[in-house]
């Protein structure tokens, strides 16, 4: 099994680690003064503190973002994300999914589409 890691720049790495651990049912494996690791299945999310971090602009900025889906309906998953600390992005490009912003301002999507193998 291979584990992929995604580093996410932010102002508060512990807040972001707790958010993604709660949202994705993950586990915080470790934290330092500047970074933390959240295990989510085969993935590691690494929120890392960056001085002067500015959240990306949505839409219009070329960025990497997460697309999340699950067994529940999109509205149910959005409610879980909002309860964990996400907020809705002002721009919603398609009514079939929702664009949300994590506590550091990074966009991510709750989508009904599953990746096909």
C-alpha positions as CSV (number, residue, x, y, z in Angstrom):
1,X,0.0,0.0,0.0
2,X,1.3,3.4,-0.9
3,X,0.4,6.5,1.0
4,X,0.2,9.9,-0.7
5,X,0.7,13.1,1.2
6,X,-0.9,16.5,0.4
7,X,0.6,19.5,2.1
8,X,-1.8,22.4,2.8
9,X,-0.5,25.9,3.6
10,X,-2.3,27.7,6.3
11,X,-2.1,30.2,9.3
12,X,-3.1,27.6,12.0
13,X,-2.0,24.1,11.2
14,X,-3.6,22.6,14.3
15,X,-7.0,24.1,13.6
16,X,-6.8,22.8,10.0
17,X,-5.7,19.3,11.2
18,X,-8.6,19.1,13.6
19,X,-11.0,20.2,10.9
20,X,-9.9,17.6,8.3
21,X,-9.7,14.8,11.0
22,X,-13.3,15.5,12.0
23,X,-14.6,16.0,8.4
24,X,-12.9,12.9,7.0
25,X,-13.0,10.6,10.0
26,X,-9.2,10.8,10.1
27,X,-6.6,10.6,12.9
28,X,-4.0,13.2,13.8
29,X,-0.8,11.2,13.8
30,X,1.6,13.9,14.9
31,X,2.1,17.7,15.2
32,X,5.0,20.1,15.6
33,X,5.2,23.8,16.0
34,X,4.7,24.2,12.2
35,X,2.9,21.1,10.8
36,X,0.6,18.2,11.6
37,X,-0.3,15.0,9.9
38,X,-3.8,13.7,9.4
39,X,-4.2,10.1,8.3
40,X,-7.3,9.6,6.1
41,X,-7.2,6.1,4.7
42,X,-4.3,5.9,2.3
43,X,-3.8,9.6,2.3
44,X,-1.9,12.0,4.6
45,X,-3.0,15.6,4.8
46,X,-0.2,17.8,6.1
47,X,-1.4,21.2,7.2
48,X,1.7,23.4,7.5
49,X,1.9,26.9,9.1
50,X,3.1,29.5,6.7
51,X,3.8,33.0,8.0
52,X,1.6,35.6,6.2
53,X,-0.5,32.9,4.5
54,X,-3.2,34.3,2.2
55,X,-6.1,32.0,1.3
56,X,-6.6,31.4,-2.4
57,X,-9.2,33.3,-4.4
58,X,-12.2,31.3,-5.5
59,X,-12.9,31.3,-8.4
60,X,-10.2,32.5,-10.7
61,X,-7.1,31.2,-9.1
62,X,-5.3,28.1,-10.5
63,X,-5.1,25.8,-7.4
64,X,-5.4,22.2,-6.3
65,X,-8.5,21.4,-4.3
66,X,-10.1,18.3,-2.8
67,X,-13.2,16.7,-4.2
68,X,-14.9,14.7,-1.4
69,X,-17.8,12.3,-1.8
70,X,-19.4,9.6,0.3
71,X,-22.4,7.3,0.8
72,X,-24.6,10.2,2.1
73,X,-26.4,12.8,0.0
74,X,-24.5,16.0,-0.8
75,X,-26.7,18.0,1.5
76,X,-25.9,15.7,4.5
77,X,-22.2,15.9,3.8
78,X,-22.3,19.6,3.5
79,X,-24.0,19.8,6.9
80,X,-21.2,17.7,8.4
81,X,-18.6,20.0,6.8
82,X,-20.3,23.2,8.0
83,X,-20.7,21.8,11.5
84,X,-16.9,21.0,11.5
85,X,-16.1,24.6,10.6
86,X,-16.3,25.0,6.8
87,X,-18.2,27.8,5.2
88,X,-19.9,28.0,1.8
89,X,-18.1,29.7,-1.0
90,X,-19.9,32.6,-2.6
91,X,-19.5,31.3,-6.1
92,X,-21.3,27.9,-6.8
93,X,-20.6,26.8,-10.4
94,X,-23.0,23.9,-10.5
95,X,-26.1,22.9,-8.4
96,X,-25.1,19.2,-8.4
97,X,-22.2,19.8,-5.9
98,X,-21.2,22.4,-3.3
99,X,-18.0,24.4,-3.0
100,X,-17.0,25.0,0.6
101,X,-14.0,26.7,2.2
102,X,-12.0,25.1,5.0
103,X,-11.0,27.2,8.0
104,X,-7.9,28.4,6.2
105,X,-9.9,29.5,3.2
106,X,-9.0,26.6,0.8
107,X,-11.9,25.6,-1.5
108,X,-13.0,22.0,-1.6
109,X,-16.1,20.3,-3.2
110,X,-18.7,18.0,-1.8
111,X,-19.7,16.0,-4.9
112,X,-22.0,13.1,-5.7
113,X,-19.5,11.8,-8.3
114,X,-17.3,8.9,-7.4
115,X,-14.0,8.3,-9.2
116,X,-14.2,5.3,-11.6
117,X,-11.4,2.8,-11.7
